[in-house]
Amino acid sequence: MQEDHLPSRDVAELHHLDVSPGHLHALGAISVNFNLLESAFYFVVERFAPSSTVDYFFWDLNNARRISMLKHFSQSNADEDIAKRIDAASSYFQTCYENRNLLMHSRIGRVSSSELLSLATIKKRDDLLFDVPLTTLQRIADEMWVCVEFFVSITEYIERFRQALDGLISQVPGAGPKFAEAVRTLPPIPPPPLRLDPKQKVLKVGAER
């Protein structure tokens, strides 16, 4: 039986991307950081619902339903300060999700340079061609990490708060000061992240919304 092989020239072309190492590194960081962000999101949801419930639903839900589930649980089981931070984290996550999808679901556009990565959206018609500076990709990766840390800080705060409250209810010595300290350590809300808009020719840092 004759085996089908691609000509060596075609194989070489398939493995060649006219993308700078800096852009490839930044895209890799975006991919890795978003995976970490999904896990951090999961652990926050787990603070408000049984693990078996979260395991059953979370990974099969789309992003909108995940956020809706988190808001539902948090509004039912969290105080106003935590609910406010859950809302902020959910909005931040949504922007990171949209940015990640735009970048990862686009194709190479025209010839890129060391500073600009040329991409095009993948649509049935009217593809949008846009250029992304390396600094913008680096910012997107960094902001995803900021969101990871924000979710982690919310998770840790909820744990400290609940432990201190349980100690206070059980009249454990020293629980009062620990409870007061837990209340004072609410995680700060980070500034909103950059939202990429493919309708812009160059997605520069600073083109917020």
Buried (B, 14 or more C-beta within 10 A) or exposed (E): EEEEEEEEEEEEEEEEEEBBEBBEBBBEBBBEBBEBBBEBBBBBBBBBBEEEBBEEBBEEEEBEEBBEBBBEBBBEEBEEEBBBBBBBBBBBBBBBBBBBEBBEEBEEBEEBBEEBBBBBBEEEEEBBEBBBBBBBBBBBBBBBBBBBBBBBBBBEBBEBBEBBBEBBEEEEEEBEEBBEEBBEEBBEBBEEBBBBBBEEEEBEEEEEE
